Each structure stands twice: as C-alpha cells, then as structure tokens.
Amino acid sequence: MSRHAALVALVAAVACAKAPEPLQKARPGLGLGAAAAAPANSPPVAVPAGYVRVHVGGVTRLPQGGDAVLLVEDGTKRALPIFIGGTEALSIQLRLKKQAFTRPLTHDLLDSSIRKLGGKVEVVRVDKIENNIFHGTLVLLASGKHLELDARPSDAIAIAIGNDVPIHV
C-alpha cells in the first residue's frame, strides 16, 4: 500500500467515525493537563480569521514507515494529514489516552517547564506549509503577555492535547 493510499484510508476511516469526546482533565499524577484548564470565567480562545478549529482524529503508522497525525476540522469531515516522527506519534497517542510514559518525555518536560515558570499554554496553531514543511506556533500566556513560539506542528499538537487547549489550522 502506498503512502498516499494509507493516508486516504485513514482520512476515510476518520470521516466515518464520530468526533471524539471533549478531552477531560487527566487523572492526578499523570502530569497531563495539570494547571492547563482555563478558569471558568475565562473567555474561550477565538479562532483567528482564516483559521479553523480542529481536533486530532488519529495517529497512524504508515506501511512504508513513518507516522501521520490527522487533524479533522470541527463539525466537518475535512481533514489534514501531517507526517510526524515516531517520538511525537508516541507522545500524541499517550496524551490522547491520558497515559504517561515511565519517565517524562520531551513534551512532558516542556509542559512542566512552562508551568513552573508561571506560564500557561493558550492555543496552538498550524500556520502554513512551505516547501512541504508545516510550520506551527505555540501561544503562551506568561507574566500577562502573550508569547508566540515557533514550533513543529507535531510538538504543538502534543502540547495542545496535554494542556487541553484548542488547535487552529
């Protein structure tokens, strides 16, 4: 099966499936989503003009090697596959299942660092594709300021899931 055929099959499978339930806070001790949920009086993050809100429809190992994550537009069957590395695929899969690895993975370390430095993840974005490379942004709130950090979309997606924040494409 070609890489293209595998992605078509993944997109078709997700299109037929129902949207996943909203993410809940992780069980205590997993280190996922801790201090990440917005306060009840906090307004939802607006979708920027030209972007759509998406959720992770799944992660798959491709027959010829490599992994892909599928981002599905909320309320539709439109999807965007992004090829990702194995470590990022593992982290995304664990976070979707609200599970933790034996020792902290890189995304767990970044989550912990952001929190301990007084920051909070607000939203992540997949901003563009240029020369077949996707570019993303991690938007943080720290010291009352919004900070935008350049990120690989796979890393940003893992961080978004672990912090239960929106993903915009």
Buried (B, 14 or more C-beta within 10 A) or exposed (E): EEBEEBBEEBBEEBBEEEEEEEBEBBEEEBBBBBEBBBEEEEEEBEBEEEBBBBBBBBBBEBEEEBBBBBBBBEEEBBBBBBBBEEBBBBBBBBBBEBEBEEEEBEBBEBBEEBBEEEBBBBBBBBBEEEEEEBBBBBBBBEEEEEEEBEBBBBBBBBBBBBBBBBBBB
